[in-house]
Amino acid sequence: MYRRNWCLQQDNDPKHTSRIAKNFITENSICIIDWPSNSLDLNPIENMWTIIKDNVEKRMPQNISELTKFMVEEWDAIAQLTVNNLVMSMKTRCEMVLEKNSDRILY
């Protein structure tokens, strides 16, 4: 069912390590990348969420409908260059984490 040419990277959040998640991964022979716990520095999506959060807060949504609308709009407004830069920063991030023996880096 799942392709064999990819591996799953997840941050060991309790939702990802629940019995049901572990069973699904095992039953489907999904490759998992060994990843440090709580490694926000190595998850570019966290930078994306920060951009969205900051921009949505500036717009001061008044209700859930506006919040949802603004979040989608801000996600769509993120420049491809920003995404590319985050992806390209991964080599440097990984090197920095290795230099600090897996300790947190500020990125």
Summary of the structure (lengths in Angstrom):
residues: 107
radius of gyration: 17.0
end to end distance: 36.4
largest distance: 45.3
contacts: 220
relative contact order: 0.12
helix: 57%
strand: 2%
